[in-house]
Amino acid sequence: MPIILQWLVLSFAFWLTARIVPGFRVAGMWDAVVVAAIFGIVNFFLGALLYYAIGIATLGIGLLLSLITHWFVNAVLLKITDVLTRRLDVQSFGTALVAALVISVLGKIGIYAVGVAMHHSPPGSVWL
């Protein structure tokens, strides 16, 4: 899937999360697009580093519990993104944990839906 579509799906997930989770604020859709870009850049540079640092610091348990570790890392990245931009307001780390979970779920659903829509072929055609 093209990166621009993933970015737009993540932007929509940020915007919708701001509507669902109290204490997590993004002013509008354009702000969500900018915040998603900043979050993506922070994730690119720090995401894997934090994930493996936690995995090593917990003597491998963090790697075995990958889902929980990724959830925690995403919450940390949300707080870092909050510090880097005024377009995002995350009131507490607890709010960041809830928002990270909601964004992950909405993002996965959105990526799946866009993938299905992109591969939908009209009746009678062959999809390869």
N, C-alpha and C positions, 0 to 999 in steps of 0.2 A: 504494500500500500504506500502511495506517495507520502512523503513526510509532511507536505502541506495539509493533507487530509487528517493525518494524525494530530497535527497542531490545532486544526480547527475543532476536532473532536475534543481534545484536551481543553481548549478554550471554552467550549460549550459546557464541559464538565465543571470547570472552575465557576462559570457563571451560574449554573444550576445549583452547585454546592453552596454558593453564597446565598441562594434563596432558601435552602433547606436547613443549613447548619447555623444556629445562633452563635454569634461571636466571630464569624468568618464573613468578611465583607469585601466585595468587589463592586465598584460603583456601577459599571455598565458592561455591555458586551465588548466594546472596544478595549476597556481596561482589562477584561478577561483575556483578550487576545495578547495584550502586552505582557500580562502576568504569566500566561502560559509560555510565552517565549523566554522570559527571564527564568522561569522554573525549569524549562528544558535545558537552558544553558548551564544553570547551576547543577542540574542532575547530570549533565554530560561531564562536567569537570569534577564533581564531588560525589556523585551517587555511588559509583562502584568502589571508590576509595573508602567511603564510610561503611558500605556494606561489608567489605572484606576486613576492615579494621575492627568492626564489631564482631565479625566471625572469629577473628584471631583472638581478640580480647576475651571472648567467652569460651575460649579453648575448643572451638569448633561447634559448640551448641548452636550458636547463631546461624551457622551455615546449614545445620540440620533443620532448624526451624526457620527456613527461608522466608516463608510467608510473613511471619511476625517480624523478622528482621527488615524485610523490604517495607513493611508498613511503618515501622519505627523510623527508618531512614527517610521515607517520604515525608513523615511529620517533621523531622529535623530540617529537611530541604524546604518545606513550606515556611518554617520559621525563618530560615536564612533568606528566602525570597521576600518575606515580610519586611525584613530589615533593609533589603536592597531597594525596595520601591514603596512609594506612598499609595500606589493603586490597590494594594492588598493590605487588609488589616486582619490579623489573627490574634485574638485576645489572650490566649493561653496555650500552653503545650497540649493540654487536654483537648482543646478545640482543634488544634492541629492534628491530633491523632484521629479524631472523628472525621475531620475534613479529608484527611489522607485516605481513610477507608472509603468514604463516599466518592471521592474523585477517582479512586482506583476502580470501584465497581461501575460507576457511570462511564469511565473511559473504556473499560473492557466491553461493556454493552454497546457503546457507540462504535468502537472499532469493529466489533462483530457485525453490527447492523450495516455499517458502510461497506464492509467486505462482502456481505451477502448482496447488497444492492449493486455493487460493482460487478458481481459475477452472475447476476440474474440474466438469463437469456430468454428471448421471446419463444413462445411455443413453436415447436417444429424445428428449432435450430439446435446445433450441436455445440455444447460447451466443452472446450478442451482445457 
